[in-house]
Amino acid sequence: MKVKKIVFGGSAAAVLIGVGFGFSNTIASEEYVSIPNQDVKAEILTILEENESVDENALSNLRNFHYISKGALQNAEEFNSLSIQSKNNENPENSSLEGLQGMFVEDLAITMPIIDITPLAQVRGVKSLSLESTYFDLGYTHGIRDLNALESWTELESFYYQNMTRMGEVEGKTPLLDISALSNITTLRNICIETAGTLDPIYLSVEDNNYETTLPITLSNQFNGVESWNVNSESPFYMEPEYEGDHQQKMSDKLRWESIEEGTEYLDIWVQIQPRGQYYIADIKIPIIWE
């Protein structure tokens, strides 16, 4: 076993090299990040390879061991724009965003089966974010449950998210129903969300075939003042008017289905909200288990 000292952008660390060996366990986690996703690594390598100031040893270790110093990733000029595309979906690491922590990026576009955006919590300087988790040709559609990782993004101006397939296939997917984390981002002016997925199943019987639930969507402050939501369903559906005799029905917080036919597999909900040029669109299904 041979030990060498390799310099990463000015910082030194002891590493183990040779076939079958990765980084030494002595490397401090606060100085380096791992980039397990091959597509993320390839895009970052392409940018770093064009920067003559990045040490060749650092690039070599990123290629061979998937590690890079945080200092090499924090060049705002080099990473002004970062676009990542991937179709790897079999291994969770292949869709990982690990390695983006600590980066300064102004325009970030990610097109891959997205499951976890937690690493984005430590990305800084982003003004435009696009997250697209849909592949129309292959049908892969994953999703995230909330946007909590973005709540400290004080410079964000534009946000786009999609995990809705062209054919409307939503079974087993995760819909983005809670966007409240965007509420305190005062710079945010453009929100476009297209999401789809299934909720937890409900249990019905022939004797008890009515169902009522609270609309499971939590919007952000940017949607305050929306007077009505366009909500419809293929199943028997009820919208309460704001008051008796109101022909311009406004959406209450209740969804109600009555006399659901035995054997029905899903209750379907389609929600569309479009205030001031922004929009939130959701295609949601609630699976039924008949007892």
Salt bridges, closest charged atoms under 4 A:
GLU49 OE2 - ARG63 NH2 2.86
GLU56 OE2 - ARG63 NH1 3.14
ASP137 OD2 - LYS87 NZ 2.90
GLU212 OE1 - ARG256 NE 2.73
GLU240 OE2 - ARG256 NH2 3.65
GLU242 OE1 - LYS250 NZ 3.70
